[in-house]
Structures are given as structure tokens and as C-alpha cells.
């Protein structure tokens, strides 16, 4: 898992949050890189893991609305990505929450980027998730 950032310039608040998200995703087994300003078209990160490719928009302190979803869906198509994630630290609007799935965009609070979450692609995280699912299946059968 590798984190690369093309600009060596001083970080602003948005870049600090983007850096945090990139590092968290790398810790979860993704290889992420910040896109160069000329290549971004509004997306912040391009992350890969095996055959998965995700564009990631980092939204710190901003309310996620329909235009953000439309933009993420367009970026997903532009980058031929399998996923479009908007990772935020705030609260999406109700409309954004209800339409995200239909538009092929996943809204993720930054606090959800933890070991064994659905976004964890590390060997350890996948094993934990599979063990938890197996335990839940066994509990369901024993009822």
C-alpha cells in the first residue's frame, strides 16, 4: 500500500484532510495517489487494489448535495473506475443520502475508514470480516 502526493507545496486544510484520507485508505490495503491538478477534474485521489479502481473525493466541512453526487458519478465514468467514493467528515443532505446508491456513489464518513470495515482490503481486515460473517451465519443457524 503506497501513498503518493504530487505536490510538495504547503498544505491547506483541504489538503490535510485529503492526506489523512489517503493515508487511512493505504493502511486499509489500497494504493492511493493524489491526482495532479491538471488531471483531477475535481477528484482528489485515485485508489486501486487488485482489480478495483476508485476515485475519491474528500469533502471536509462541506455539506454533500446532489451536485456533488453528479460530479462523483461523472468522474467515475471519466476515470473508468469501479467505484466513486465521497469521503466526508460532515453530514450529507437527506436527498444526497437517498440518491447516492442510485447514482453509483458511496458516501463514507471518514470515521468509517477502520480495520475490518467494508473498505478494508488488507489481508488482516478481510480475514476479520470473513470470520465475523461466518460467526453471524453460525449464530443464525443455531436459532
N, C-alpha and C positions, 0 to 999 in steps of 0.2 A: 504494500500500500504506500503510495507516494503522493505527496502534496507539492505542487509546483505553483509558483506565483510569478508571472512575467514581469510585473513592475516592481522595481526596487525603491520606489518613491515612498515618502512618509504616508502612513495610513491615516485615513479619516475614519469616522465612526462606522460608515458603511463597510469599509474595507476590513476593519477589525472584526465585525460580525461575520463577514464573508470568510475571513481567515479562520475564525473559530469553527464555522460550519464545515469548511474544507478539512480541517484537522480532525474533527469528530467523525466525518464520513470515512476518512482514511483509517482511523482507528477501528472502524467497523468493517474493514476489508475492501473498501473502494479505492481506486486510483483516481485522484481528482486534480484538476488543474484550473486555475483561473484563466478565463479567456482574455486574450489581448483586446484592448479597447476597440480596435478596428474589426475584430472578429466576433464581438459579443452579440450585437444586435439585441441587446437588452438582457441576455442571460449572463449569469455571473460565473458559473462553474460548469465544466463538462466532466462527468464522472463515469468510469467504466469498471466493470467487474465481470470477468469472463465474457459472456455474450450479451451482457446488459450494458446499455448506454443511457445515461440520464443527464438531462440538462437540469440545472438547479438555479433557481432564482432565490436570492437571500433578501428577505424583507424585514428589516429591523425597525420597530416602532411604527410601521405603517399599517393602516387598515387594508386588508386584502379585499378587492372588489371584483366585479365582473370583468373589467378591462384587464386586470392582472391575469385572470384565468385565460382570457382570449389570447393575450400576449404569450403566456406559457405554452398554450396549445400550438400556436403558430411556430414558436421556437422548437418545439418537439418535432414538428414536421420538417422544419428547415435543417436541423441537425441530424435528421433520421434517427432520432433517439427512441428507445423503447419506453422511456418514462419521462414525465415532466413533473418536477417537484418544486413547490414553493415552500421554502423553509422560513418560518417566521417566529417572532417572539411576542406577537400580539394576538389579536383576535380577529379572524376573518368575519366579514359580514355574513348574516344569515343566508343571504342569496348566494354568496360565494360558496359557503359550505354545502348548500343544497345542489348546486350546479357543478361543482368540481369533478365529481365522478363521471358525470355525463360528458364532460369536456375532455376527459382523459388526463386530468391534472390531479396530483395528490398534494393535499395541504398537510404539512407536518410542522408541529411546534418543535422548536429547537430542543426542548427538554425531552422529546421522544427519541432522540438520537442516542440510545443507550444500548449496552450489550444485550443481546437476545431479542431486540426489537425486530419488527419486520424488515428494517433497513440494514440490519447487521449481516454482513456477508463473510465475517471472519469465521474460521473453522470452529472456534470455540463457541461463538454465538449461534451458529447453525446447529451445532450439537445440542446446546442448551434448549433451543427452541423445539427440536425434534423430540428430545426427552420429555419436555413439558407436554407436547401434543400426545405422545404415547401414554403418559400418565393420565391425561384427561380422558383418552379413549378407554383405558382400563377402568377408570372410575365410573364412566358412563355405562359400560358393560356390566359392572358389578351391581348396579342399582336395580 
